[in-house]
Amino acid sequence: MINVEKFISTRKRLKISQMALCADICTQATLSKFEKHQQVPAFDIMVALCERLGLTLNDVFPINVKAQQTHNEQVLIQAMRELFYQNISKFEILINQIEVEKIIDNELPMYQIMQYFSAVILKQDGLKAKQIIKKIDIANLNKSHQLLFYAITSHYYYQRGRFKEAHQAFEDVWRYQKEIVTVDYSGCQEAIVYLLAQYQMLIENYKFSMVLATYGLDLTNASSSTYFLENFFWILVEASDTWQSQDFIVNEMIENARVIAKIHKNEDILQKISQRKGEK
């Protein structure tokens, strides 16, 4: 049972309005629907709202969450959220808090996938990535983690000059991704589509990259999350440079990317926006 009443009473006790509570997290309509027992927001939104009130998910979801999460699982969930926000400094702090010797079997895949993502996408460390690949039991990953693994692998192959294998990995992931009809609230879907769109940017297939970025925007809307939202906007901006586009549309996308990146503390996108402004 969801303890919405405790959530509301805490907000009122702290004299925080709905508008103030949801600022930079979600829309007031999303918060209002939750407090009226109409809809539960996406996981990352609930975490952020609870943190702002000084609550934990245990306080609001006592049956589903209480006492079932280990220390490592709690940290892993937070770390994946920051990784998908690309708040790299916060991610590094959290991932270093993992007690590796105490990781249990169902926690290991998430830990390995995050390490793999970091090695390939953030650091482009091929040697580290190769070491991680040898440890991952791909067959025992869930469907989302499998697709995410191969989406990352398309970049790994590309970085190593294995272009045929990179393209095959892309094709396989995109084919299976299109078959998914349910919304994945973990953020893995958004991560997968972002990596596919970014791969198309790398091979200069800008039109398809824009299609994938637009699809990614639809996914974030369906899940009410903001994972990789600034990245999808930025891909559209970069791809639009390859054909004539009205300046006011591009500028709006840049501003959208800037606002979301600032909220997520995504320094990579903020730096790219700053460099773009400097060039102009």
Backbone as CSV, one residue per row, in Angstrom:
resi,resn,N_x,N_y,N_z,CA_x,CA_y,CA_z,C_x,C_y,C_z
1,MET,0.849,-1.199,0.000,0.000,0.000,0.000,0.884,1.248,0.000
2,ILE,0.532,2.209,-0.851,1.307,3.436,-0.950,0.846,4.416,0.125
3,ASN,1.788,4.924,0.886,1.468,5.833,1.991,1.507,7.285,1.501
4,VAL,0.519,7.640,0.671,0.454,8.988,0.127,0.209,10.004,1.238
5,GLU,-0.564,9.576,2.241,-0.914,10.492,3.332,0.329,10.992,4.062
6,LYS,1.293,10.094,4.291,2.521,10.513,4.965,3.279,11.511,4.109
7,PHE,3.274,11.285,2.811,3.927,12.190,1.870,3.296,13.583,1.959
8,ILE,1.951,13.616,1.904,1.237,14.900,1.940,1.427,15.600,3.277
9,SER,1.306,14.829,4.366,1.424,15.444,5.691,2.817,16.008,5.917
10,THR,3.835,15.330,5.404,5.212,15.829,5.532,5.388,17.124,4.745
11,ARG,4.838,17.141,3.533,4.934,18.356,2.717,4.265,19.540,3.407
12,LYS,3.083,19.287,3.975,2.345,20.367,4.638,3.021,20.790,5.941
13,ARG,3.575,19.812,6.656,4.270,20.128,7.909,5.477,21.018,7.646
14,LEU,6.148,20.777,6.514,7.318,21.580,6.147,6.923,22.880,5.443
15,LYS,5.602,23.042,5.241,5.057,24.246,4.592,5.660,24.456,3.195
16,ILE,5.694,23.350,2.449,6.184,23.389,1.071,4.998,23.220,0.127
17,SER,4.797,24.160,-0.748,3.698,24.073,-1.700,4.005,23.021,-2.763
18,GLN,2.971,22.584,-3.462,3.180,21.642,-4.559,4.121,22.239,-5.603
19,MET,3.935,23.502,-5.909,4.754,24.156,-6.926,6.226,24.182,-6.524
20,ALA,6.481,24.476,-5.255,7.864,24.542,-4.773,8.490,23.151,-4.738
21,LEU,7.701,22.158,-4.335,8.234,20.809,-4.216,8.625,20.229,-5.569
22,CYS,7.805,20.466,-6.577,8.069,19.827,-7.869,8.991,20.640,-8.767
23,ALA,9.440,21.821,-8.323,10.314,22.663,-9.152,11.564,21.914,-9.588
24,ASP,11.839,21.913,-10.863,13.011,21.253,-11.468,12.964,19.735,-11.368
25,ILE,11.829,19.171,-10.948,11.712,17.721,-10.838,10.640,17.180,-11.783
26,CYS,9.441,17.753,-11.696,8.333,17.296,-12.515,7.311,18.420,-12.632
27,THR,6.236,18.178,-13.345,5.186,19.177,-13.442,4.306,19.124,-12.194
28,GLN,3.629,20.223,-11.905,2.718,20.245,-10.761,1.565,19.267,-10.980
29,ALA,1.174,19.067,-12.235,0.096,18.122,-12.547,0.483,16.704,-12.151
30,THR,1.764,16.346,-12.383,2.248,15.014,-12.007,2.168,14.815,-10.504
31,LEU,2.609,15.828,-9.739,2.563,15.751,-8.286,1.119,15.703,-7.789
32,SER,0.271,16.520,-8.383,-1.133,16.571,-7.976,-1.816,15.227,-8.184
33,LYS,-1.545,14.578,-9.304,-2.144,13.265,-9.581,-1.692,12.236,-8.557
34,PHE,-0.429,12.316,-8.142,0.078,11.383,-7.134,-0.627,11.590,-5.802
35,GLU,-0.743,12.845,-5.384,-1.367,13.130,-4.095,-2.862,12.819,-4.098
36,LYS,-3.470,12.737,-5.280,-4.884,12.379,-5.397,-5.083,10.888,-5.655
37,HIS,-4.000,10.106,-5.519,-4.042,8.651,-5.714,-4.418,8.270,-7.151
38,GLN,-4.095,9.128,-8.107,-4.473,8.856,-9.487,-3.351,8.231,-10.303
39,GLN,-2.105,8.563,-9.972,-0.984,8.066,-10.768,0.310,8.168,-9.977
40,VAL,1.114,7.109,-10.030,2.416,7.121,-9.364,3.465,7.596,-10.362
41,PRO,4.233,8.640,-10.042,5.264,9.147,-10.971,6.357,8.120,-11.227
42,ALA,7.174,8.368,-12.235,8.313,7.504,-12.539,9.253,7.426,-11.331
43,PHE,10.030,6.360,-11.283,10.872,6.090,-10.115,11.804,7.246,-9.788
44,ASP,12.491,7.789,-10.815,13.465,8.848,-10.546,12.792,10.100,-10.004
45,ILE,11.558,10.350,-10.441,10.820,11.508,-9.937,10.448,11.298,-8.473
46,MET,9.971,10.083,-8.140,9.593,9.799,-6.747,10.793,9.921,-5.816
47,VAL,11.938,9.439,-6.255,13.147,9.525,-5.433,13.487,10.989,-5.152
48,ALA,13.451,11.805,-6.206,13.798,13.223,-6.050,12.804,13.956,-5.151
49,LEU,11.511,13.659,-5.295,10.492,14.298,-4.457,10.670,13.908,-2.995
50,CYS,10.905,12.627,-2.758,11.097,12.150,-1.380,12.339,12.759,-0.755
51,GLU,13.417,12.832,-1.533,14.654,13.426,-1.015,14.429,14.874,-0.597
52,ARG,13.648,15.600,-1.377,13.389,17.009,-1.069,12.586,17.160,0.221
53,LEU,11.779,16.147,0.541,10.980,16.184,1.772,11.690,15.514,2.951
54,GLY,12.873,14.971,2.697,13.583,14.266,3.760,13.016,12.893,4.032
55,LEU,12.308,12.338,3.055,11.726,11.003,3.183,12.541,10.002,2.369
56,THR,12.322,8.736,2.628,12.887,7.681,1.807,11.744,6.970,1.097
57,LEU,12.067,6.175,0.105,11.022,5.397,-0.565,10.362,4.428,0.406
58,ASN,11.117,3.989,1.429,10.538,3.110,2.445,9.352,3.759,3.140
59,ASP,9.420,5.080,3.302,8.347,5.800,3.989,7.064,5.821,3.173
60,VAL,7.216,5.859,1.857,6.047,6.011,0.983,5.573,4.671,0.422
61,PHE,6.522,3.742,0.230,6.176,2.418,-0.287,6.629,1.349,0.699
62,PRO,6.021,1.275,1.874,6.509,0.393,2.937,6.500,-1.080,2.605
63,ILE,5.554,-1.535,1.815,5.464,-2.965,1.517,6.415,-3.341,0.399
64,ASN,6.449,-2.506,-0.646,7.238,-2.855,-1.819,8.737,-2.716,-1.610
65,VAL,9.135,-1.789,-0.739,10.555,-1.472,-0.648,11.167,-1.844,0.693
66,LYS,10.400,-1.745,1.732,10.918,-1.820,3.091,11.712,-3.092,3.360
67,ALA,12.912,-2.902,3.835,13.771,-3.975,4.345,14.162,-5.002,3.287
68,GLN,13.805,-4.788,2.022,14.144,-5.768,1.004,15.419,-5.385,0.258
69,GLN,15.816,-4.156,0.349,16.992,-3.701,-0.368,18.231,-3.748,0.523
70,THR,19.293,-4.300,-0.016,20.575,-4.264,0.672,21.188,-2.877,0.475
71,HIS,22.252,-2.632,1.210,22.977,-1.369,1.029,23.429,-1.229,-0.417
72,ASN,23.993,-2.304,-0.968,24.485,-2.244,-2.337,23.373,-1.954,-3.340
73,GLU,22.213,-2.576,-3.145,21.108,-2.370,-4.085,20.639,-0.923,-4.065
74,GLN,20.542,-0.354,-2.877,20.130,1.041,-2.757,21.120,1.961,-3.477
75,VAL,22.405,1.704,-3.275,23.430,2.543,-3.905,23.443,2.337,-5.415
76,LEU,23.253,1.093,-5.854,23.250,0.799,-7.285,22.116,1.525,-8.002
77,ILE,20.942,1.550,-7.388,19.794,2.234,-7.986,20.079,3.724,-8.114
78,GLN,20.639,4.306,-7.066,20.982,5.734,-7.106,22.079,6.002,-8.135
79,ALA,23.059,5.091,-8.189,24.175,5.270,-9.125,23.703,5.204,-10.568
80,MET,22.799,4.268,-10.866,22.294,4.167,-12.238,21.499,5.411,-12.614
81,ARG,20.751,5.941,-11.653,20.009,7.166,-11.922,20.973,8.301,-12.292
82,GLU,22.051,8.471,-11.512,23.007,9.544,-11.795,23.775,9.279,-13.082
83,LEU,24.034,8.010,-13.369,24.713,7.663,-14.627,23.840,8.045,-15.811
84,PHE,22.550,7.743,-15.729,21.632,8.061,-16.822,21.366,9.563,-16.904
85,TYR,21.584,10.298,-15.808,21.542,11.751,-15.846,22.874,12.319,-16.340
86,GLN,23.908,11.451,-16.370,25.281,11.826,-16.692,25.857,12.857,-15.739
87,ASN,25.437,12.744,-14.484,26.068,13.495,-13.398,27.258,12.653,-12.962
88,ILE,28.348,12.781,-13.686,29.471,11.854,-13.566,30.127,11.902,-12.183
89,SER,30.289,13.093,-11.628,30.932,13.185,-10.315,30.105,12.462,-9.255
90,LYS,28.783,12.636,-9.289,27.921,11.963,-8.312,27.932,10.453,-8.547
91,PHE,27.933,10.054,-9.822,27.985,8.633,-10.157,29.259,7.994,-9.610
92,GLU,30.391,8.641,-9.796,31.668,8.092,-9.331,31.679,7.947,-7.807
93,ILE,31.113,8.919,-7.119,31.047,8.841,-5.655,30.227,7.637,-5.226
94,LEU,29.078,7.448,-5.864,28.177,6.354,-5.494,28.772,4.991,-5.847
95,ILE,29.334,4.863,-7.044,29.849,3.561,-7.470,31.013,3.116,-6.584
96,ASN,31.728,4.089,-6.023,32.836,3.764,-5.123,32.350,3.367,-3.727
97,GLN,31.055,3.577,-3.474,30.477,3.170,-2.193,30.003,1.718,-2.201
98,ILE,30.041,1.091,-3.376,29.610,-0.298,-3.482,30.585,-1.206,-2.753
99,GLU,30.035,-2.063,-1.917,30.850,-3.059,-1.214,30.938,-4.290,-2.120
100,VAL,31.961,-4.287,-2.977,32.067,-5.279,-4.045,32.048,-6.704,-3.505
101,GLU,32.699,-6.915,-2.376,32.775,-8.270,-1.818,31.424,-8.762,-1.304
102,LYS,30.459,-7.845,-1.158,29.138,-8.230,-0.644,28.051,-8.223,-1.723
103,ILE,28.436,-7.986,-2.965,27.448,-7.978,-4.050,26.866,-9.375,-4.222
104,ILE,25.534,-9.453,-4.249,24.878,-10.747,-4.444,24.521,-10.911,-5.917
105,ASP,24.105,-12.128,-6.290,23.946,-12.476,-7.701,23.017,-11.535,-8.466
106,ASN,21.886,-11.156,-7.864,20.927,-10.333,-8.610,21.359,-8.867,-8.703
107,GLU,22.394,-8.474,-7.968,22.913,-7.108,-8.028,24.070,-6.975,-9.018
108,LEU,24.734,-8.092,-9.277,25.950,-8.056,-10.096,25.727,-7.537,-11.522
109,PRO,24.653,-7.965,-12.220,24.471,-7.467,-13.597,24.379,-5.949,-13.687
110,MET,23.626,-5.314,-12.779,23.490,-3.865,-12.813,24.839,-3.200,-12.592
111,TYR,25.602,-3.724,-11.645,26.928,-3.183,-11.347,27.839,-3.299,-12.572
112,GLN,27.836,-4.452,-13.226,28.700,-4.669,-14.385,28.287,-3.815,-15.574
113,ILE,26.982,-3.686,-15.804,26.492,-2.873,-16.924,26.901,-1.412,-16.741
114,MET,26.792,-0.912,-15.511,27.189,0.472,-15.253,28.687,0.662,-15.473
115,GLN,29.474,-0.296,-15.026,30.916,-0.227,-15.242,31.258,-0.254,-16.730
116,TYR,30.533,-1.077,-17.462,30.751,-1.201,-18.905,30.376,0.099,-19.610
117,PHE,29.235,0.663,-19.253,28.794,1.940,-19.814,29.843,3.019,-19.557
118,SER,30.316,3.079,-18.325,31.306,4.080,-17.949,32.590,3.916,-18.748
119,ALA,33.065,2.667,-18.862,34.330,2.411,-19.548,34.258,2.769,-21.028
120,VAL,33.149,2.413,-21.689,33.041,2.611,-23.139,32.567,4.016,-23.494
121,ILE,31.477,4.448,-22.886,30.831,5.693,-23.308,31.466,6.916,-22.657
122,LEU,31.778,6.834,-21.373,32.303,8.004,-20.677,33.818,8.141,-20.818
123,LYS,34.520,7.021,-20.667,35.982,7.073,-20.638,36.652,6.562,-21.909
124,GLN,35.893,5.851,-22.745,36.433,5.230,-23.959,37.712,4.460,-23.650
125,ASP,37.643,3.677,-22.592,38.766,2.866,-22.130,38.564,1.435,-22.633
126,GLY,39.125,1.136,-23.795,38.932,-0.161,-24.422,39.467,-1.320,-23.602
127,LEU,40.599,-1.124,-22.949,41.201,-2.195,-22.146,40.301,-2.554,-20.968
128,LYS,39.811,-1.531,-20.262,38.914,-1.763,-19.140,37.626,-2.419,-19.615
129,ALA,37.105,-1.953,-20.741,35.869,-2.519,-21.281,36.047,-3.997,-21.612
130,LYS,37.180,-4.336,-22.199,37.448,-5.730,-22.559,37.486,-6.621,-21.321
131,GLN,38.050,-6.116,-20.244,38.097,-6.869,-18.988,36.692,-7.101,-18.418
132,ILE,35.845,-6.079,-18.547,34.478,-6.186,-18.024,33.663,-7.169,-18.847
133,ILE,33.825,-7.131,-20.173,33.078,-8.035,-21.058,33.305,-9.486,-20.658
134,LYS,34.537,-9.828,-20.313,34.876,-11.206,-19.957,34.146,-11.677,-18.700
135,LYS,33.739,-10.731,-17.861,33.091,-11.082,-16.593,31.570,-11.154,-16.686
136,ILE,30.995,-10.536,-17.711,29.533,-10.453,-17.799,28.947,-11.745,-18.363
137,ASP,27.995,-12.300,-17.637,27.256,-13.482,-18.096,26.037,-12.977,-18.881
138,ILE,26.230,-12.763,-20.166,25.206,-12.120,-20.988,23.904,-12.904,-20.977
139,ALA,23.985,-14.219,-21.006,22.779,-15.055,-21.079,21.877,-14.868,-19.874
140,ASN,22.450,-14.493,-18.737,21.660,-14.346,-17.512,21.212,-12.907,-17.257
141,LEU,21.505,-11.998,-18.191,21.006,-10.641,-18.065,19.526,-10.605,-18.431
142,ASN,18.767,-9.679,-17.820,17.383,-9.536,-18.261,17.364,-8.873,-19.631
143,LYS,16.184,-8.822,-20.256,16.083,-8.351,-21.638,16.608,-6.926,-21.798
144,SER,16.236,-6.034,-20.871,16.671,-4.637,-20.968,18.180,-4.520,-20.866
145,HIS,18.762,-5.258,-19.907,20.208,-5.196,-19.716,20.954,-5.820,-20.899
146,GLN,20.376,-6.868,-21.507,20.997,-7.457,-22.690,21.060,-6.446,-23.835
147,LEU,19.936,-5.781,-24.085,19.895,-4.803,-25.165,20.831,-3.635,-24.878
148,LEU,20.875,-3.218,-23.611,21.782,-2.128,-23.237,23.231,-2.563,-23.431
149,PHE,23.533,-3.802,-23.063,24.890,-4.332,-23.247,25.312,-4.253,-24.714
150,TYR,24.446,-4.705,-25.612,24.808,-4.718,-27.028,24.796,-3.315,-27.637
151,ALA,23.967,-2.417,-27.092,24.000,-1.026,-27.554,25.343,-0.387,-27.202
152,ILE,25.819,-0.664,-25.988,27.149,-0.178,-25.587,28.226,-0.827,-26.465
153,THR,28.030,-2.112,-26.752,29.013,-2.862,-27.528,29.147,-2.320,-28.950
154,SER,28.068,-1.780,-29.509,28.175,-1.178,-30.850,29.191,-0.037,-30.820
155,HIS,29.234,0.723,-29.727,30.213,1.804,-29.578,31.606,1.239,-29.308
156,TYR,31.662,0.171,-28.528,32.949,-0.478,-28.227,33.611,-0.946,-29.526
157,TYR,32.838,-1.617,-30.383,33.376,-2.079,-31.663,33.792,-0.897,-32.545
158,TYR,32.972,0.134,-32.564,33.283,1.305,-33.393,34.599,1.941,-32.951
159,GLN,34.786,2.089,-31.650,36.004,2.698,-31.122,37.248,1.874,-31.452
160,ARG,37.058,0.570,-31.614,38.184,-0.306,-31.913,38.346,-0.544,-33.418
161,GLY,37.579,0.162,-34.230,37.708,0.041,-35.679,37.066,-1.200,-36.266
162,ARG,36.238,-1.876,-35.487,35.562,-3.088,-35.967,34.164,-2.671,-36.447
163,PHE,34.138,-1.971,-37.571,32.934,-1.282,-38.026,31.820,-2.236,-38.459
164,LYS,32.170,-3.346,-39.069,31.147,-4.307,-39.492,30.436,-4.892,-38.281
165,GLU,31.202,-5.234,-37.258,30.601,-5.786,-36.044,29.789,-4.726,-35.301
166,ALA,30.271,-3.489,-35.347,29.548,-2.387,-34.704,28.180,-2.221,-35.342
167,HIS,28.139,-2.258,-36.663,26.870,-2.070,-37.362,25.933,-3.248,-37.115
168,GLN,26.491,-4.452,-37.048,25.653,-5.617,-36.781,25.038,-5.534,-35.393
169,ALA,25.829,-5.091,-34.418,25.305,-4.921,-33.054,24.178,-3.893,-33.050
170,PHE,24.379,-2.795,-33.781,23.335,-1.777,-33.882,22.057,-2.371,-34.470
171,GLU,22.175,-3.061,-35.590,21.013,-3.631,-36.261,20.253,-4.593,-35.347
172,ASP,20.991,-5.433,-34.618,20.346,-6.403,-33.728,19.570,-5.703,-32.618
173,VAL,20.201,-4.697,-32.003,19.548,-3.988,-30.900,18.315,-3.241,-31.398
174,TRP,18.433,-2.556,-32.508,17.312,-1.784,-33.025,16.145,-2.695,-33.401
175,ARG,16.446,-3.858,-33.980,15.383,-4.792,-34.359,14.596,-5.269,-33.137
176,TYR,15.308,-5.630,-32.069,14.619,-6.122,-30.868,13.989,-4.983,-30.072
177,GLN,14.618,-3.814,-30.077,14.075,-2.672,-29.358,12.699,-2.294,-29.901
178,LYS,12.521,-2.372,-31.215,11.246,-2.015,-31.831,10.118,-2.945,-31.407
179,GLU,10.474,-4.151,-30.937,9.458,-5.117,-30.546,8.947,-4.881,-29.122
180,ILE,9.632,-4.029,-28.363,9.220,-3.766,-26.981,8.031,-2.816,-26.980
181,VAL,6.939,-3.256,-26.396,5.724,-2.436,-26.397,5.412,-1.865,-25.015
182,THR,5.990,-2.435,-23.966,5.750,-1.930,-22.618,6.764,-0.850,-22.273
183,VAL,6.372,0.057,-21.394,7.261,1.135,-20.965,8.169,0.639,-19.853
184,ASP,9.472,0.835,-20.026,10.461,0.433,-19.024,10.836,1.655,-18.196
185,TYR,10.449,1.645,-16.911,10.673,2.824,-16.071,12.079,2.878,-15.475
186,SER,12.918,1.902,-15.792,14.272,1.901,-15.247,15.186,2.902,-15.944
187,GLY,14.801,3.356,-17.116,15.651,4.257,-17.891,16.481,3.539,-18.935
188,CYS,16.461,2.197,-18.915,17.278,1.437,-19.866,16.839,1.688,-21.309
189,GLN,15.532,1.797,-21.543,15.064,2.042,-22.906,15.631,3.352,-23.456
190,GLU,15.559,4.404,-22.631,16.083,5.692,-23.063,17.585,5.610,-23.324
191,ALA,18.293,4.878,-22.446,19.741,4.719,-22.618,20.054,4.001,-23.921
192,ILE,19.285,2.958,-24.218,19.501,2.174,-25.441,19.289,3.041,-26.676
193,VAL,18.165,3.752,-26.698,17.852,4.567,-27.883,18.854,5.708,-28.031
194,TYR,19.294,6.289,-26.907,20.325,7.336,-26.993,21.597,6.786,-27.627
195,LEU,22.032,5.608,-27.201,23.256,5.029,-27.747,23.097,4.699,-29.232
196,LEU,21.910,4.246,-29.621,21.664,3.965,-31.037,21.700,5.257,-31.855
197,ALA,21.066,6.301,-31.323,21.056,7.593,-32.030,22.456,8.172,-32.130
198,GLN,23.224,8.065,-31.049,24.585,8.592,-31.048,25.483,7.803,-31.994
199,TYR,25.236,6.497,-32.100,25.999,5.687,-33.045,25.752,6.162,-34.478
200,GLN,24.501,6.479,-34.800,24.183,6.972,-36.139,24.838,8.333,-36.400
201,MET,25.000,9.131,-35.346,25.740,10.387,-35.493,27.196,10.099,-35.832
202,LEU,27.769,9.105,-35.195,29.174,8.770,-35.429,29.421,8.373,-36.882
203,ILE,28.469,7.650,-37.471,28.661,7.195,-38.857,28.045,8.188,-39.849
204,GLU,27.662,9.366,-39.324,27.169,10.490,-40.130,25.868,10.175,-40.870
205,ASN,25.051,9.312,-40.274,23.712,9.066,-40.805,22.758,9.965,-40.025
206,TYR,22.804,11.250,-40.335,22.137,12.250,-39.510,20.607,12.135,-39.537
207,LYS,20.069,11.773,-40.668,18.614,11.673,-40.781,18.066,10.593,-39.858
208,PHE,18.693,9.423,-39.870,18.241,8.329,-39.007,18.490,8.670,-37.549
209,SER,19.587,9.377,-37.276,19.883,9.791,-35.907,18.767,10.683,-35.368
210,MET,18.256,11.575,-36.208,17.161,12.452,-35.798,15.887,11.657,-35.534
211,VAL,15.644,10.649,-36.351,14.473,9.784,-36.140,14.569,9.100,-34.786
212,LEU,15.750,8.582,-34.472,15.949,7.888,-33.197,15.852,8.853,-32.019
213,ALA,16.386,10.061,-32.172,16.311,11.050,-31.096,14.856,11.434,-30.825
214,THR,14.078,11.571,-31.885,12.654,11.895,-31.727,11.929,10.754,-31.034
215,TYR,12.282,9.528,-31.401,11.718,8.354,-30.733,12.087,8.362,-29.250
216,GLY,13.308,8.758,-28.949,13.746,8.851,-27.558,12.947,9.865,-26.766
217,LEU,12.626,10.996,-27.400,11.793,12.006,-26.750,10.413,11.434,-26.415
218,ASP,9.878,10.628,-27.323,8.581,9.996,-27.077,8.657,9.032,-25.890
219,LEU,9.775,8.320,-25.778,9.952,7.387,-24.667,9.987,8.113,-23.324
220,THR,10.720,9.223,-23.266,10.796,9.969,-22.010,9.427,10.509,-21.627
221,ASN,8.658,10.900,-22.619,7.309,11.398,-22.347,6.419,10.277,-21.825
222,ALA,6.533,9.085,-22.420,5.696,7.951,-22.017,6.005,7.488,-20.601
223,SER,7.265,7.587,-20.199,7.668,7.124,-18.875,7.691,8.246,-17.840
224,SER,7.377,9.475,-18.273,7.387,10.653,-17.392,8.746,10.848,-16.719
225,SER,9.815,10.451,-17.413,11.165,10.613,-16.873,11.914,11.652,-17.700
226,THR,13.115,11.971,-17.274,13.949,12.911,-18.034,15.302,12.290,-18.386
227,TYR,15.407,10.963,-18.282,16.663,10.304,-18.621,17.052,10.599,-20.063
228,PHE,18.269,11.115,-20.261,18.851,11.376,-21.584,18.049,12.407,-22.388
229,LEU,17.172,13.133,-21.733,16.338,14.096,-22.446,17.177,15.178,-23.109
230,GLU,18.160,15.712,-22.368,19.008,16.743,-22.958,19.836,16.195,-24.109
231,ASN,20.199,14.911,-24.038,20.978,14.292,-25.114,20.171,14.189,-26.405
232,PHE,18.897,13.839,-26.276,18.045,13.748,-27.462,17.879,15.123,-28.119
233,PHE,17.687,16.150,-27.278,17.595,17.502,-27.830,18.907,17.888,-28.522
234,TRP,20.026,17.533,-27.892,21.318,17.943,-28.446,21.622,17.221,-29.747
235,ILE,21.233,15.966,-29.854,21.410,15.238,-31.113,20.618,15.921,-32.232
236,LEU,19.407,16.344,-31.910,18.599,17.055,-32.901,19.277,18.363,-33.316
237,VAL,19.900,19.039,-32.358,20.609,20.280,-32.659,21.779,20.007,-33.595
238,GLU,22.601,19.020,-33.239,23.789,18.726,-34.045,23.400,18.221,-35.431
239,ALA,22.370,17.393,-35.488,21.939,16.858,-36.783,21.342,17.960,-37.655
240,SER,20.698,18.924,-37.029,20.079,20.012,-37.795,21.123,20.883,-38.478
241,ASP,22.363,20.841,-37.987,23.437,21.618,-38.611,23.773,21.104,-40.013
242,THR,23.336,19.890,-40.330,23.662,19.290,-41.618,22.648,19.638,-42.698
243,TRP,21.591,20.328,-42.324,20.602,20.775,-43.306,19.998,22.085,-42.823
244,GLN,19.378,22.795,-43.699,18.831,24.095,-43.340,17.653,23.931,-42.388
245,SER,17.741,24.616,-41.272,16.673,24.577,-40.281,16.486,25.972,-39.723
246,GLN,15.269,26.297,-39.368,14.994,27.641,-38.866,15.679,27.851,-37.517
247,ASP,16.329,28.999,-37.379,17.131,29.280,-36.197,16.334,29.214,-34.900
248,PHE,15.084,29.686,-34.932,14.332,29.734,-33.680,14.022,28.334,-33.169
249,ILE,13.891,27.363,-34.080,13.645,25.976,-33.654,14.907,25.403,-33.014
250,VAL,16.039,25.627,-33.663,17.315,25.144,-33.126,17.596,25.785,-31.771
251,ASN,17.379,27.081,-31.668,17.633,27.790,-30.414,16.746,27.262,-29.279
252,GLU,15.512,26.914,-29.617,14.616,26.364,-28.596,15.117,25.008,-28.112
253,MET,15.605,24.193,-29.038,16.136,22.883,-28.654,17.400,23.040,-27.798
254,ILE,18.233,24.008,-28.143,19.430,24.272,-27.354,19.051,24.678,-25.929
255,GLU,18.059,25.541,-25.817,17.620,25.992,-24.496,17.021,24.835,-23.694
256,ASN,16.259,23.973,-24.353,15.711,22.798,-23.673,16.832,21.903,-23.152
257,ALA,17.836,21.689,-24.002,18.980,20.860,-23.602,19.715,21.494,-22.432
258,ARG,19.886,22.804,-22.481,20.612,23.512,-21.412,19.894,23.391,-20.073
259,VAL,18.585,23.600,-20.081,17.812,23.564,-18.835,17.870,22.175,-18.200
260,ILE,17.635,21.132,-19.008,17.639,19.767,-18.475,19.044,19.369,-18.023
261,ALA,20.057,19.731,-18.813,21.438,19.400,-18.449,21.833,20.071,-17.136
262,LYS,21.351,21.274,-16.927,21.652,21.991,-15.682,21.010,21.290,-14.493
263,ILE,19.788,20.829,-14.671,19.095,20.097,-13.597,19.824,18.793,-13.279
264,HIS,20.240,18.093,-14.330,20.912,16.796,-14.157,22.379,16.942,-13.759
265,LYS,22.918,18.170,-13.893,24.350,18.402,-13.693,25.174,17.628,-14.721
266,ASN,24.681,17.651,-15.954,25.340,16.996,-17.080,26.353,17.967,-17.679
267,GLU,27.577,17.922,-17.173,28.595,18.884,-17.568,29.008,18.742,-19.032
268,ASP,28.909,17.529,-19.572,29.313,17.305,-20.959,28.435,18.111,-21.912
269,ILE,27.127,18.030,-21.733,26.218,18.780,-22.602,26.359,20.275,-22.365
270,LEU,26.490,20.685,-21.118,26.651,22.114,-20.819,27.913,22.678,-21.470
271,GLN,28.974,21.875,-21.481,30.219,22.317,-22.113,30.049,22.432,-23.630
272,LYS,29.337,21.488,-24.226,29.108,21.537,-25.668,28.280,22.764,-26.054
273,ILE,27.291,23.082,-25.227,26.469,24.275,-25.489,27.320,25.538,-25.380
274,SER,28.180,25.559,-24.363,29.056,26.717,-24.163,30.009,26.891,-25.336
275,GLN,30.564,25.773,-25.816,31.482,25.827,-26.953,30.768,26.282,-28.224
276,ARG,29.545,25.836,-28.384,28.773,26.243,-29.564,28.533,27.743,-29.566
277,LYS,28.177,28.272,-28.393,27.946,29.716,-28.276,29.232,30.495,-28.530
278,GLY,30.366,29.920,-28.049,31.654,30.574,-28.248,32.049,30.641,-29.692
279,GLU,31.711,29.563,-30.435,32.059,29.513,-31.857,31.267,30.531,-32.661
280,LYS,30.058,30.821,-32.175,29.206,31.757,-32.898,29.384,33.180,-32.418
